[in-house]
Amino acid sequence: MSDNTMIHSDGLSYSAGNSVLLDDVSLEVTGGEVVAVIGPNGAGKSTLLRLLAGDLEPDAGRVHIGGIDLAASDVEQMARRRAVLAQHRVADIPFTAFEVVSMGRYPYRRDPANTNAADNAAVNDAMHRTATEPFAERVFATLSGGEQARVSLARILAQDASVLILDEPTAALDVAHEERLMAELAARAVRGAAVLAVLHDLNLAARHATRIVALAGGRLVASGTPATVLTDLVLSDIYGHPMVVVPHPFRDCPLVLTADVAQ
């Protein structure tokens, strides 16, 4: 594990009943990286993120976040180190959007160096970055799916953690807000954060990820730059569907097409 490793898992395995959901997965994410996790439905992506977040206890293996063993860490301490966006979010909570984003500041409630002014500044900045200011006083349950997703993302940003673990953060977002979110994650990485995100849009991963991790059948089957992981052979094998990868016409990244579209 290098000095800059923010997420480290070693031999993670997890089963539910007789089903092996994750099998001996080891990975590292360092500060400055945006790592995309890809793979078909049921590949183990969400299980991996839940294990890394501490929501599940592995059958085997260990997780370290910022050099600290997740299993032995204090909950509040860990909440200041890593922020987690789950795949399934509660939609009918009776709080305003501003109040939901403010929940991201909960880990700092007992920090004597923290102030209400600092909390409000972090919340306002996060809402500005996610374009959620116009509905700050709206009840969360009255927002559209995309608006709720952006408020949830603002809560993660307000938490100001050095590790971001996000499960399908672009789900329900339109194209403009997808790009805005990925640009924000890249900016956090430039400032030293480690970002790990499950993405189903392979071209979004190709454009914005510094590294891609591919899962299939609960195992890690590929890890590397977008150019090395997003290939015809690798993707066709992982997804069980013919895929064609060509150079992007005006970006320095691969462009993924299904074979029937390319023909």
C-alpha positions as a LaTeX table, in Angstrom:
\begin{tabular}{lrrr}
\hline
Residue & $x$ (\AA) & $y$ (\AA) & $z$ (\AA) \\
\hline
Met1 & 0.00 & 0.00 & 0.00 \\
Ser2 & 1.54 & 3.33 & $-1.07$ \\
Asp3 & 1.52 & 6.45 & 1.11 \\
Asn4 & $-1.10$ & 7.99 & $-1.19$ \\
Thr5 & $-3.45$ & 4.99 & $-1.17$ \\
Met6 & $-6.89$ & 6.11 & 0.04 \\
Ile7 & $-8.90$ & 2.95 & $-0.65$ \\
His8 & $-7.33$ & $-0.48$ & $-0.22$ \\
Ser9 & $-9.11$ & $-3.82$ & $-0.30$ \\
Asp10 & $-7.38$ & $-7.17$ & 0.03 \\
Gly11 & $-9.11$ & $-10.40$ & $-0.97$ \\
Leu12 & $-12.68$ & $-9.24$ & $-0.45$ \\
Ser13 & $-15.29$ & $-11.99$ & $-0.68$ \\
Tyr14 & $-18.99$ & $-11.95$ & 0.14 \\
Ser15 & $-21.80$ & $-14.49$ & $-0.22$ \\
Ala16 & $-25.56$ & $-14.36$ & 0.24 \\
Gly17 & $-26.94$ & $-17.82$ & 0.92 \\
Asn18 & $-25.42$ & $-20.12$ & $-1.68$ \\
Ser19 & $-24.61$ & $-17.26$ & $-4.07$ \\
Val20 & $-21.08$ & $-15.86$ & $-4.21$ \\
Leu21 & $-21.55$ & $-12.15$ & $-4.93$ \\
Leu22 & $-17.89$ & $-11.14$ & $-4.70$ \\
Asp23 & $-14.88$ & $-13.43$ & $-4.92$ \\
Asp24 & $-11.36$ & $-12.45$ & $-3.81$ \\
Val25 & $-11.34$ & $-8.86$ & $-5.07$ \\
Ser26 & $-8.33$ & $-6.68$ & $-4.29$ \\
Leu27 & $-7.92$ & $-3.10$ & $-5.46$ \\
Glu28 & $-6.36$ & 0.23 & $-4.60$ \\
Val29 & $-7.45$ & 3.78 & $-5.34$ \\
Thr30 & $-4.99$ & 6.58 & $-4.72$ \\
Gly31 & $-5.57$ & 10.26 & $-4.19$ \\
Gly32 & $-5.92$ & 12.02 & $-7.53$ \\
Glu33 & $-7.70$ & 9.13 & $-9.26$ \\
Val34 & $-11.22$ & 8.84 & $-10.64$ \\
Val35 & $-11.78$ & 5.10 & $-10.89$ \\
Ala36 & $-14.88$ & 3.79 & $-12.67$ \\
Val37 & $-16.27$ & 0.37 & $-11.84$ \\
Ile38 & $-18.00$ & $-1.27$ & $-14.79$ \\
Gly39 & $-19.63$ & $-4.62$ & $-15.46$ \\
Pro40 & $-22.96$ & $-6.25$ & $-16.31$ \\
Asn41 & $-25.92$ & $-6.55$ & $-13.98$ \\
Gly42 & $-25.13$ & $-8.88$ & $-11.10$ \\
Ala43 & $-21.36$ & $-8.54$ & $-11.53$ \\
Gly44 & $-20.84$ & $-7.53$ & $-7.89$ \\
Lys45 & $-20.36$ & $-3.79$ & $-8.37$ \\
Ser46 & $-22.79$ & $-2.59$ & $-5.69$ \\
Thr47 & $-21.65$ & $-5.35$ & $-3.32$ \\
Leu48 & $-18.06$ & $-4.16$ & $-3.71$ \\
Leu49 & $-19.00$ & $-0.57$ & $-2.95$ \\
Arg50 & $-21.08$ & $-1.58$ & 0.08 \\
Leu51 & $-18.14$ & $-3.55$ & 1.45 \\
Leu52 & $-15.78$ & $-0.62$ & 0.87 \\
Ala53 & $-18.27$ & 1.72 & 2.56 \\
Gly54 & $-18.65$ & $-0.57$ & 5.58 \\
Asp55 & $-22.33$ & $-1.26$ & 4.98 \\
Leu56 & $-21.56$ & $-4.98$ & 4.64 \\
Glu57 & $-19.06$ & $-7.12$ & 6.53 \\
Pro58 & $-16.94$ & $-9.29$ & 4.21 \\
Asp59 & $-16.76$ & $-13.07$ & 4.57 \\
Ala60 & $-13.05$ & $-12.70$ & 3.88 \\
Gly61 & $-10.62$ & $-9.87$ & 3.27 \\
Arg62 & $-10.11$ & $-6.43$ & 4.74 \\
Val63 & $-10.70$ & $-2.80$ & 3.79 \\
His64 & $-8.53$ & 0.19 & 4.67 \\
Ile65 & $-9.70$ & 3.76 & 4.09 \\
Gly66 & $-6.96$ & 6.36 & 4.34 \\
Gly67 & $-4.72$ & 3.77 & 5.98 \\
Ile68 & $-7.26$ & 2.91 & 8.69 \\
Asp69 & $-8.79$ & $-0.55$ & 9.03 \\
Leu70 & $-12.49$ & $-0.05$ & 8.33 \\
Ala71 & $-13.51$ & $-2.87$ & 10.68 \\
Ala72 & $-11.78$ & $-1.22$ & 13.64 \\
Ser73 & $-12.63$ & 2.39 & 12.89 \\
Asp74 & $-14.88$ & 4.81 & 14.73 \\
Val75 & $-18.06$ & 5.52 & 12.75 \\
Glu76 & $-17.86$ & 9.30 & 13.08 \\
Gln77 & $-14.14$ & 9.31 & 12.30 \\
Met78 & $-14.72$ & 7.29 & 9.16 \\
Ala79 & $-17.60$ & 9.57 & 8.09 \\
Arg80 & $-15.09$ & 12.42 & 7.94 \\
Arg81 & $-12.77$ & 10.36 & 5.75 \\
Arg82 & $-15.20$ & 8.92 & 3.23 \\
Ala83 & $-18.55$ & 9.94 & 1.78 \\
Val84 & $-20.88$ & 7.35 & 0.29 \\
Leu85 & $-23.67$ & 7.65 & $-2.26$ \\
Ala86 & $-25.77$ & 4.48 & $-2.28$ \\
Gln87 & $-27.60$ & 3.16 & $-5.32$ \\
His88 & $-31.01$ & 3.19 & $-3.65$ \\
Arg89 & $-31.99$ & 6.38 & $-1.86$ \\
Val90 & $-35.01$ & 7.16 & 0.32 \\
Ala91 & $-37.20$ & 9.52 & $-1.71$ \\
Asp92 & $-40.01$ & 10.48 & 0.68 \\
Ile93 & $-38.09$ & 12.10 & 3.54 \\
Pro94 & $-39.93$ & 15.18 & 4.93 \\
Phe95 & $-36.98$ & 17.60 & 4.82 \\
Thr96 & $-36.12$ & 20.46 & 2.53 \\
Ala97 & $-33.32$ & 20.09 & 0.00 \\
Phe98 & $-31.16$ & 22.44 & 2.10 \\
Glu99 & $-31.72$ & 20.28 & 5.19 \\
Val100 & $-30.83$ & 17.11 & 3.28 \\
Val101 & $-27.57$ & 18.63 & 2.05 \\
Ser102 & $-26.86$ & 19.85 & 5.59 \\
Met103 & $-26.91$ & 16.23 & 6.75 \\
Gly104 & $-23.53$ & 15.91 & 5.06 \\
Arg105 & $-22.11$ & 18.11 & 7.82 \\
Tyr106 & $-23.23$ & 15.73 & 10.60 \\
Pro107 & $-19.75$ & 14.21 & 11.13 \\
Tyr108 & $-18.45$ & 17.64 & 12.14 \\
Arg109 & $-21.08$ & 18.33 & 14.82 \\
Arg110 & $-18.68$ & 17.68 & 17.72 \\
Asp111 & $-15.60$ & 19.26 & 16.17 \\
Pro112 & $-14.74$ & 22.28 & 18.33 \\
Ala113 & $-13.00$ & 23.91 & 15.39 \\
Asn114 & $-16.14$ & 23.75 & 13.26 \\
Thr115 & $-18.70$ & 26.57 & 13.13 \\
Asn116 & $-22.23$ & 27.09 & 11.85 \\
Ala117 & $-20.79$ & 29.53 & 9.34 \\
Ala118 & $-18.42$ & 26.85 & 8.01 \\
Asp119 & $-21.28$ & 24.36 & 7.75 \\
Asn120 & $-23.49$ & 26.81 & 5.87 \\
Ala121 & $-20.64$ & 27.76 & 3.54 \\
Ala122 & $-19.99$ & 24.09 & 2.71 \\
Val123 & $-23.69$ & 23.43 & 2.10 \\
Asn124 & $-24.16$ & 26.51 & $-0.07$ \\
Asp125 & $-21.05$ & 25.70 & $-2.09$ \\
Ala126 & $-22.19$ & 22.10 & $-2.66$ \\
Met127 & $-25.63$ & 23.27 & $-3.79$ \\
His128 & $-24.05$ & 25.79 & $-6.13$ \\
Arg129 & $-21.84$ & 23.10 & $-7.68$ \\
Thr130 & $-24.84$ & 20.82 & $-8.27$ \\
Ala131 & $-27.20$ & 23.61 & $-9.40$ \\
Thr132 & $-29.66$ & 22.79 & $-6.61$ \\
Glu133 & $-29.90$ & 26.29 & $-5.11$ \\
Pro134 & $-33.21$ & 27.12 & $-6.86$ \\
Phe135 & $-35.06$ & 24.46 & $-4.87$ \\
Ala136 & $-33.21$ & 24.72 & $-1.56$ \\
Glu137 & $-36.47$ & 25.26 & 0.34 \\
Arg138 & $-38.48$ & 22.65 & $-1.53$ \\
Val139 & $-39.40$ & 19.46 & 0.34 \\
Phe140 & $-37.16$ & 16.67 & $-0.95$ \\
Ala141 & $-40.12$ & 14.36 & $-1.67$ \\
Thr142 & $-41.62$ & 16.92 & $-4.10$ \\
Leu143 & $-38.53$ & 17.00 & $-6.32$ \\
Ser144 & $-38.14$ & 15.05 & $-9.54$ \\
Gly145 & $-35.90$ & 11.98 & $-9.62$ \\
Gly146 & $-33.08$ & 13.92 & $-11.24$ \\
Glu147 & $-33.40$ & 16.79 & $-8.77$ \\
Gln148 & $-33.34$ & 14.36 & $-5.84$ \\
Ala149 & $-30.21$ & 12.76 & $-7.27$ \\
Arg150 & $-28.48$ & 16.14 & $-7.48$ \\
Val151 & $-29.46$ & 17.02 & $-3.89$ \\
Ser152 & $-28.06$ & 13.67 & $-2.73$ \\
Leu153 & $-24.84$ & 14.43 & $-4.59$ \\
Ala154 & $-24.67$ & 17.85 & $-2.96$ \\
Arg155 & $-24.93$ & 16.16 & 0.45 \\
Ile156 & $-21.89$ & 14.03 & $-0.45$ \\
Leu157 & $-19.92$ & 17.07 & $-1.58$ \\
Ala158 & $-20.82$ & 19.02 & 1.58 \\
Gln159 & $-19.36$ & 16.18 & 3.65 \\
Asp160 & $-15.95$ & 17.29 & 2.33 \\
Ala161 & $-14.37$ & 13.84 & 2.61 \\
Ser162 & $-11.12$ & 12.80 & 0.94 \\
Val163 & $-12.65$ & 9.54 & $-0.32$ \\
Leu164 & $-15.82$ & 9.48 & $-2.44$ \\
Ile165 & $-17.59$ & 6.15 & $-3.03$ \\
Leu166 & $-20.53$ & 6.51 & $-5.41$ \\
Asp167 & $-22.91$ & 3.89 & $-6.77$ \\
Glu168 & $-24.38$ & 5.01 & $-10.11$ \\
Pro169 & $-24.10$ & 8.74 & $-9.35$ \\
Thr170 & $-25.28$ & 9.73 & $-12.83$ \\
Ala171 & $-28.49$ & 7.68 & $-12.75$ \\
Ala172 & $-31.52$ & 9.93 & $-13.45$ \\
Leu173 & $-29.30$ & 12.85 & $-14.50$ \\
Asp174 & $-29.63$ & 14.53 & $-17.88$ \\
Val175 & $-26.57$ & 14.96 & $-20.10$ \\
Ala176 & $-25.68$ & 18.44 & $-18.87$ \\
His177 & $-25.79$ & 17.43 & $-15.22$ \\
Glu178 & $-23.90$ & 14.20 & $-15.94$ \\
Glu179 & $-21.06$ & 16.25 & $-17.37$ \\
Arg180 & $-21.24$ & 18.76 & $-14.54$ \\
Leu181 & $-21.03$ & 15.99 & $-11.96$ \\
Met182 & $-18.11$ & 14.22 & $-13.63$ \\
Ala183 & $-16.24$ & 17.51 & $-13.95$ \\
Glu184 & $-16.78$ & 18.12 & $-10.23$ \\
Leu185 & $-15.49$ & 14.64 & $-9.35$ \\
Ala186 & $-12.44$ & 15.23 & $-11.54$ \\
Ala187 & $-11.83$ & 18.55 & $-9.80$ \\
Arg188 & $-12.02$ & 16.85 & $-6.39$ \\
Ala189 & $-9.47$ & 14.29 & $-7.59$ \\
Val190 & $-7.13$ & 17.04 & $-8.78$ \\
Arg191 & $-7.27$ & 18.43 & $-5.25$ \\
Gly192 & $-6.20$ & 15.04 & $-3.89$ \\
Ala193 & $-9.43$ & 13.10 & $-3.34$ \\
Ala194 & $-9.84$ & 9.46 & $-4.31$ \\
Val195 & $-13.03$ & 8.83 & $-6.29$ \\
Leu196 & $-14.54$ & 5.39 & $-6.94$ \\
Ala197 & $-17.80$ & 5.31 & $-8.89$ \\
Val198 & $-19.97$ & 2.63 & $-10.50$ \\
Leu199 & $-20.87$ & 3.77 & $-14.01$ \\
His200 & $-23.07$ & 1.98 & $-16.54$ \\
Asp201 & $-22.36$ & 4.48 & $-19.31$ \\
Leu202 & $-19.12$ & 3.16 & $-20.77$ \\
Asn203 & $-18.48$ & 6.29 & $-22.81$ \\
Leu204 & $-18.90$ & 8.46 & $-19.74$ \\
Ala205 & $-16.30$ & 6.26 & $-18.03$ \\
Ala206 & $-14.04$ & 6.50 & $-21.08$ \\
Arg207 & $-14.16$ & 10.30 & $-21.07$ \\
His208 & $-13.74$ & 10.97 & $-17.38$ \\
Ala209 & $-12.11$ & 8.05 & $-15.55$ \\
Thr210 & $-8.36$ & 7.90 & $-15.05$ \\
Arg211 & $-8.67$ & 4.14 & $-14.51$ \\
Ile212 & $-11.36$ & 1.53 & $-15.05$ \\
Val213 & $-12.02$ & $-1.60$ & $-12.99$ \\
Ala214 & $-14.17$ & $-4.28$ & $-14.63$ \\
Leu215 & $-16.10$ & $-6.91$ & $-12.69$ \\
Ala216 & $-17.87$ & $-9.99$ & $-14.01$ \\
Gly217 & $-19.30$ & $-12.89$ & $-12.05$ \\
Gly218 & $-18.13$ & $-11.36$ & $-8.79$ \\
Arg219 & $-14.48$ & $-11.29$ & $-9.85$ \\
Leu220 & $-12.16$ & $-8.51$ & $-10.95$ \\
Val221 & $-11.40$ & $-9.30$ & $-14.59$ \\
Ala222 & $-9.63$ & $-6.14$ & $-15.81$ \\
Ser223 & $-8.05$ & $-3.00$ & $-14.40$ \\
Gly224 & $-6.22$ & $-0.24$ & $-16.22$ \\
Thr225 & $-6.58$ & 2.90 & $-18.27$ \\
Pro226 & $-9.70$ & 3.35 & $-20.41$ \\
Ala227 & $-7.64$ & 2.49 & $-23.49$ \\
Thr228 & $-6.49$ & $-0.85$ & $-22.06$ \\
Val229 & $-9.80$ & $-1.98$ & $-20.50$ \\
Leu230 & $-12.27$ & $-0.68$ & $-23.08$ \\
Thr231 & $-11.41$ & $-2.99$ & $-25.96$ \\
Asp232 & $-13.54$ & $-5.07$ & $-28.31$ \\
Leu233 & $-12.37$ & $-8.32$ & $-26.77$ \\
Val234 & $-12.67$ & $-7.37$ & $-23.10$ \\
Leu235 & $-16.09$ & $-5.72$ & $-23.38$ \\
Ser236 & $-17.61$ & $-8.36$ & $-25.64$ \\
Asp237 & $-16.53$ & $-11.03$ & $-23.18$ \\
Ile238 & $-17.72$ & $-9.16$ & $-20.08$ \\
Tyr239 & $-21.13$ & $-8.15$ & $-21.42$ \\
Gly240 & $-21.81$ & $-11.18$ & $-23.60$ \\
His241 & $-22.63$ & $-8.95$ & $-26.56$ \\
Pro242 & $-20.47$ & $-7.95$ & $-29.54$ \\
Met243 & $-18.86$ & $-4.56$ & $-28.91$ \\
Val244 & $-16.71$ & $-2.38$ & $-31.13$ \\
Val245 & $-14.31$ & 0.22 & $-29.76$ \\
Val246 & $-12.95$ & 2.95 & $-32.02$ \\
Pro247 & $-10.94$ & 6.14 & $-31.41$ \\
His248 & $-13.17$ & 9.04 & $-30.42$ \\
Pro249 & $-13.39$ & 11.52 & $-33.33$ \\
Phe250 & $-12.46$ & 14.58 & $-31.25$ \\
Arg251 & $-11.50$ & 13.37 & $-27.75$ \\
Asp252 & $-8.41$ & 11.49 & $-26.65$ \\
Cys253 & $-10.34$ & 8.45 & $-25.43$ \\
Pro254 & $-12.05$ & 5.32 & $-26.77$ \\
Leu255 & $-15.59$ & 5.38 & $-28.16$ \\
Val256 & $-17.65$ & 2.28 & $-27.38$ \\
Leu257 & $-20.32$ & 1.07 & $-29.80$ \\
Thr258 & $-22.46$ & $-2.03$ & $-29.88$ \\
Ala259 & $-21.67$ & $-4.12$ & $-32.92$ \\
Asp260 & $-25.11$ & $-3.81$ & $-34.48$ \\
Val261 & $-24.88$ & 0.00 & $-34.32$ \\
Ala262 & $-21.39$ & 0.04 & $-35.79$ \\
Gln263 & $-22.32$ & $-2.14$ & $-38.77$ \\
\hline
\end{tabular}
